[in-house]
Amino acid sequence: MKFLSYGHQYIDEEDIRAVADVLRGDWLTQGPSVDAFEKAFAEYVGTRHAVAFANGTAALHGAYFAAGVGPGDEVITSPMTFAATSNAVLYLGGTVRFADMDPATLCLDPKKAGEGITTRTKVIAPVSYSGYPADLAAFREAAEGSGAVLVEDACHALGAKRGKIPVGKEADLTAFSFHPVKHITTGEGGMVTTDSDEYAERLRLFRTHGITKDPTRMEGEPDGPWSTEMQVLGFNYRLSDIHAALGLSQMKKLDRFVARRKEIASLYDGLFSSVRGLDIPPGHEGHAYHLYPLRVPAERRKEFILKLKERGIGGMVHYPPVHLHPYYRKNFGWKKGDFPEAEAFYSREISLPMFYGLSNDDVMRVAEEIRSIADAG
């Protein structure tokens, strides 16, 4: 019986041919495939710009840089996320201010985020956890008058929508990830979308060492057509054409991928809704379901995970609250009890298998094992 991991990429022959075509061509990096991928992505989410990065963490780092985060600036975000959301603030010398999650959405609570705004708040960074689209209108209202930039961490939420508007359009800057367990993959990769020409230019500088080759943007007189000029301290965060070709091919299947994830979530919901001690994740019409975070009794969570593994099913936990990682506790004084909603959710959460290639029989198998373990308790 095959092992079911919590997430898995889906690669077909079209994807393989797309990558092979690049390998047979002239450009492996800094070529036309990156431009084509960015253009297709921007068109999908409805923004003027999409800027590709080497991975999702680099995309977050770039988004915060574009927003102007630096020493003395504060960024408000959720502790219920992967550590990269807050680590990227620290890379720039900024200060992280966590606010608790809302158990009704599993995303950052707009009210609590609003209460944390100070004169030093540069960015509010809601995380669209598990693919649930965070309520950006509420964050806009909370940030009104503060000048805070909205940077949405949508690394879980490609293909999600608020009404008819795709995630990636409404925040000032939105970061995505293309890790193999996400909705589409480039192997490793990320993207930042924005409607701002200024932000887009800063993003492009940042991902390429801070160097421009455009003579119209240079501060000094260029020596010749070979001239380059480093204007900011950037990084080598470029995405290669090999990765971009895979991403461009995967984009053609994105709507199908998201639709299947919604079908799987609906099946899980029906199979678990009446099981004592289990809580299904909050629903949303525009949910993209990167994860299916089931909640089980906290005192039995480890038992569930170990028994599932024995039976060939890979449950995972997303995530240890960031403020409880040793680095954050030792360096910033966060402690258990600071964010009770995030901590309570973490104590019960199991991410069940959720990916495009999962069959209905696979879903039934996972559900039967979960219900068997629950009934045995």
Residue, then its C-alpha position, 0 to 999 in steps of 0.5 A: m500500500k502506497f504511503l500518502s504524504y501530506g503534500h506532493q507535486y504533480i508533474d506531467e509530460e507537458d511539464i517535462r517537455a517545457v523544462a527540456d526545451v529550456l535545457r536544449g535552448d540558449w538561456l538557462t537563466q536571465g532569459p525569456s522564460v522568466d519574463a513569460f512566467e511573470k507575465a502569465f502570473a500577473e495576468y492570472v492575479g490581475t496585477r500590473h507586475a509579478v516579480a519572480f524570486a528564487n523561493g518563497t522566503a526570498a519573495l517575502h524578504g523582497a516584499y518587506f524591502a520594497a515596503g521600506v522595512g529597516p532598522g527601527d521599523e515594526v511588522i505585525t504578523s501572525p505567530m501561526t505561520f512558517a518562521a520565514t514570515s517573520n524571519a524576513v523582517l529580521y533580515l532587514g533589521g526590523t522588529v517583529r510584533f506578533a498578534d494572535m490568530d482568529p480561531a474563526t479563520l485561522c488567520l491573523d486577527p485584524k482587531k488584535a493586529g490593529e491594537g498593536i499598531t504604533t508610530r513605528t509600524k511599517v507593515i501589517a503582514p496577514v498570512s492567508y493560512s492554509g489557503y483561507p483568504a485573510d480579510l484584507a478589507a479589515f486590515r485596511e481599516a485597521a491600518e487606516g491613518s497609520g501609513a502601514v503597508l499591507v504585505e500579504d503572505a499568500c504562500h498558501a493561497l495561490g488560486a484563492k479568491r475574495g469574491k471574484i478577486p484573486v488573492g494577489k491583487e488587493a494587498d500592496l504587495t503579495a508573496f507566493s511560494f512554489h515549493p513542491v507541496k504548494h498549488i503549483t511548483t517550480g521546484e523552488g521558487g517564489m513571486v511577489t505581485t503588486d500594482s505599484d511601479e515603484y515597488a516593482e522596481r525595488l523588487r527587481l533591484f533587490r533580487t539582482h544584487g541591487i544592480t541595474k543595467d538600465p542607463t535611464r535609471m542610473e545616477g551617474e553617466p554610463d561609461g558605455p553599453w556595458s555599464t552597470e550600477m549598484q544602487v541598493l544592497g540586494f541579493n542574488y534571488r533570481l529564478s532560473d529559466i529552468h524553474a520558470a519554464l516548469g512554473l509557466s507549464q504548471m500555471k496552465k493547470l492551476d485552476r484544475f489543481v485548486a478545484r480538485r483540492k476543494e473537492i478533497a476538502s469537501l469530502y473530508d468535511g463530510l466524513f469528519s463533521s460528525v466525529r466526536g472530538l474532531d473539528i474541521p477547518p473553517g470554510h470559505e468559498g474562495h479557499a484554496y486548501h493548501l492544507y487541510p488542518l484537522r483538529v483532534p484532542a490535544e492530549r491525543r494528537k501525537e497518538f494520531i500522528l504516530k498511528l497514521k504513520e504506522r498505517g502509511i499516512g503522513g500527517m504533519v503539523h503546521y506550525p509550531p507558533v513562531h514565538l515559541h521557537p528557541y531563537y525567538r524566546k531567547n532573543f525577544g522574550w516571547k513565552k508560552g501563553d503570549f498568544p493563546e489562540a495560536e498555541a491552542f490551535y497548534s496543540r490540536e492541529i494535524s495536516l492531512p494529505m491534500f494534493y492534486g493526485l489524491s484519489n477519492d479512495d485515498v481520501m476514504r482511506v485517510a478518513e477511515e483511519i482517522r475515524s478508527i483512531a478517534d473511536a478507539g479513544 
